[in-house]
Amino acid sequence: MNLENIIKEGSRILKKNNIHSHKLDAEIIISNLMKIKKESLVTENKIDISKKIFKKYSDAIKRRSKNEPIAYIIGRKEFWSRDFVVNQSTLIPRPETELMLYKLVNFFKNKSINILDIGTGSGCILLSILKELNLARGTGIDISAKAIQIAKLNSEKLNLNHRAKFNIFNIDKFYNDKYDLIISNPPYIPMKDMKNLSKDIKNYEPLVAFNGGFDGLDLIKKVIYKSTYLLKNNGLLAIEIGNGQYLKVLSLLKKFMFREIGKEYDYKRNVRCIIGTKI
Ligand SMILES: C[S@@+](CC[C@H](N)C(=O)[O-])C[C@H]1O[C@@H](n2cnc3c(N)ncnc32)[C@H](O)[C@@H]1O
C-alpha cells in the first residue's frame, strides 16, 4: 500500500469509530512513524509502505480508535514550540498552560532566578521557562514518581540537567529553599465534575493530575499556603486555575497576604492564570 492509500484507510477506520479528527490523526501517526514532516506527506504520497511500518500503523490506528490521545500514541506533545516526551503517567501539556509563560518570561528576562514548579508532570512549564531564561535555575516536584522520570528525561533531551532538578515530593511535605518564582498548574477539577471529563481523559490521563478535591481548590490552597514560606520577598506566584475559580482564588490569595499583579484570559474570556506577589 502507498502512503496516500494508507492514510485514506486509517482515516476511514477512525471516522467509523467517531474520531472527529480522523484524517489529521492518520496523517500525524504515519508521518511520525516515517519520521517525515506532516507537510511532506502530499509530495511523498506515492511512496510504498514497508510491512513493518504498516503493522505499527495498524496498531496505532487501533489505539486511536479506542480514544487514546494521539500524544500518548506518538509519545510526545509540542509545548511552547518544543517537543516533550509524554506517557500515561504525565498530563498531556495543554495550550492554555502556555498563557502563563508570556508575562513571566518577560518579567524575569535576563535575571538570575530560582524557580519552583509544583506538580511539574512532564516538566514542560519549568523547562520551557529555563530555555527562555538562560541565567535561571529551578526545581520541579511531583507526587508521581513516574511523572518525575519523564520530566528528567525531558530535561536531559533539552540539555537542562545543569539548571533543572526534579524530585518526587508531595507539596504537603516540601520545605526546601526560597524561590523568586513559584509556578503551578495544579489539579483543579471539582470532584463532582470528574465524571464529566471526556473519555480520552478519563481512560488514559492520570486522574491525580485533574482531581482537585471537593471544590477543586485543594491543591490550589496548598500551593498558596506553602508559597507564603517558599517565596522570596517580591517573588511571584503564578497559578493556573479552572473556569469560574478566579474570585475564590483571589480571595484566598488576599487571605494569605498576596496581591494580584496580573491575570491571563483564555479565548473564551475566562481567567485561567493568576499571578500574585507577597505584600
Ligand atoms: C494538571 S497536572 C500539571 C502537569 C504539568 N505541570 C503541566 O502543566 O502539563 C498536575 C500535576 O500535579 C501533580 N500532583 C497532584 N497532587 C500533588 C501533590 N499533592 N503534590 C505534588 N504534586 C501533585 C500530579 O501528579 C500532576 O502531575
The ligand as an SDF file (V2000), in Angstrom:
LIG
                    3D

 27 29  0  0  0  0  0  0  0  0999 V2000
   -2.5370   19.4020   35.9440 C   0  0  0  0  0  0  0  0  0  0  0  0
   -1.0950   18.4010   36.1380 S   0  0  0  0  0  0  0  0  0  0  0  0
    0.1460   19.5360   35.5560 C   0  0  0  0  0  0  0  0  0  0  0  0
    1.3170   18.8850   34.8880 C   0  0  0  0  0  0  0  0  0  0  0  0
    2.2660   19.8800   34.1750 C   0  0  0  0  0  0  0  0  0  0  0  0
    2.7430   20.8820   35.0910 N   0  0  0  0  0  0  0  0  0  0  0  0
    1.5670   20.5470   33.0070 C   0  0  0  0  0  0  0  0  0  0  0  0
    1.1760   21.7070   33.1410 O   0  0  0  0  0  0  0  0  0  0  0  0
    1.3910   19.8890   31.9710 O   0  0  0  0  0  0  0  0  0  0  0  0
   -0.9250   18.4080   37.8970 C   0  0  0  0  0  0  0  0  0  0  0  0
    0.2460   17.6130   38.4350 C   0  0  0  0  0  0  0  0  0  0  0  0
    0.2260   17.7330   39.8710 O   0  0  0  0  0  0  0  0  0  0  0  0
    0.6690   16.5200   40.4470 C   0  0  0  0  0  0  0  0  0  0  0  0
    0.1870   16.4590   41.8340 N   0  0  0  0  0  0  0  0  0  0  0  0
   -1.0590   16.1300   42.2790 C   0  0  0  0  0  0  0  0  0  0  0  0
   -1.1160   16.2080   43.6180 N   0  0  0  0  0  0  0  0  0  0  0  0
    0.1140   16.6190   44.0490 C   0  0  0  0  0  0  0  0  0  0  0  0
    0.6820   16.8770   45.3330 C   0  0  0  0  0  0  0  0  0  0  0  0
   -0.0290   16.7460   46.4580 N   0  0  0  0  0  0  0  0  0  0  0  0
    1.9710   17.2810   45.4120 N   0  0  0  0  0  0  0  0  0  0  0  0
    2.7190   17.4010   44.2660 C   0  0  0  0  0  0  0  0  0  0  0  0
    2.2340   17.1630   43.0290 N   0  0  0  0  0  0  0  0  0  0  0  0
    0.9450   16.7700   42.9040 C   0  0  0  0  0  0  0  0  0  0  0  0
    0.0990   15.4550   39.5120 C   0  0  0  0  0  0  0  0  0  0  0  0
    0.7910   14.2380   39.6340 O   0  0  0  0  0  0  0  0  0  0  0  0
    0.2410   16.1290   38.1410 C   0  0  0  0  0  0  0  0  0  0  0  0
    1.4430   15.7480   37.5170 O   0  0  0  0  0  0  0  0  0  0  0  0
  1  2  1  0
  2  3  1  0
  2 10  1  0
  3  4  1  0
  4  5  1  0
  5  6  1  0
  5  7  1  0
  7  8  2  0
  7  9  1  0
 10 11  1  0
 11 12  1  0
 11 26  1  0
 12 13  1  0
 13 14  1  0
 13 24  1  0
 14 15  1  0
 14 23  1  0
 15 16  2  0
 16 17  1  0
 17 18  1  0
 17 23  2  0
 18 19  1  0
 18 20  2  0
 20 21  1  0
 21 22  2  0
 22 23  1  0
 24 25  1  0
 24 26  1  0
 26 27  1  0
M  CHG  2   2   1   9  -1
M  END
$$$$
